[in-house]
Amino acid sequence: MSLEKDFQKSLIDELKQRFKGCIVMKLDSGYIQGIPDLIVLYRDKWAALECKRDLYSPRQPNQEYYVALLDEMSFSRFIFPENREEVLHELQQAFSA
């Protein structure tokens, strides 16, 4: 089982490959507790992604709240190896709209 940071690194690499010219930034959960790990800026759109090592990784306080709130604003998901392709497909759809 890989570490969350390893999954996050490979995800960032894939995002940069799929969405040429995007900017991926790590967010500081110490500043806003529960804020997703990553924000992806692409053209005139953005998305927030909360990375988890696997489907069963625990969720921290406020993570559900912020993922739902940011999804209402634009696009936000929990992402882990088991749903990676599904989320990236949904993100492709959102960035193409």
N, C-alpha and C positions, 0 to 999 in steps of 0.2 A: 504494500500500500504506500503510495507516494505521499509526500507532505503537501499541505495546501500551498506553500510557497512555490513548490515545483510545478504544481498544476497551474498556479497563477502565472508563472513565467512562461510556460508553454502557451497559455491562453493569450497573453499579451503578444507573443510572437505571431500567433495565428491571426489575431485581430489586425495587426499591422500588415500582414500579408493579404488578408481578405479585403480590407478597406484601405486601399493605398492612400497615403497622405493623412490618415487619421492621427489624432493625438490621444494617447492613453496615459492617464495620470492616476497614481495611487492616492487615495483619499486618507485622511488621518482620523481614525476612529477615536483617537484620544481627544480630538477637538470636538467632534459630535459623536457621542457614544451610539453605536448602532448604524452609522452611515455606511453604505456599501464600500467595498474595497477599491473599486475602479470606476473611473468615468471615462467614457469614450466620446471624443468630439470628432464628428465627421461631417464635412460640408456644413450645412445649416441645421444639423441635428445632433442629438447627444443621447447617450445611454449610460446607465449606472448598473454595475454588476457586482454582486456579492459572491465571492468565490468560496467554495467549500471543498474539502478534501474528498468527500463522497456524500452520497444520498443521506447517510445517517449521521453526519456531523452535526453537533448541537448548534443551535442558533442562539446568538447572544441577545440580551435585552435590547429592545428597540429595533432590531434588524427587520423583523416583519413589517413594522410600522414604516420605516424609511423605504424599504423596497416597494411597498404598496403606494406610498405617497409619491415617490419619484416615478413610478409607473403611470400614475395619473397625469403627471406633468409631461412625460415623454415616454421613456422605455426603461424598465428596470426588472431584473430577474435575479434569483438565486441560480448560480451555475456550478455544476460539478461534473465529473467525468460521465456519469450516467445520463445526463440530459444535455451535454455540451452541443451536440449536433442540432438538436431541436431548438435550443436557445439561439445558436448562431444563425439558424435558418430564420427564426422569428426576427432577429436583429437585422438580417439582410432585408427582410420584407419592410421593416420599420424605416430603415435608412433609404429604401427605394421609393417610399410613398411620397 
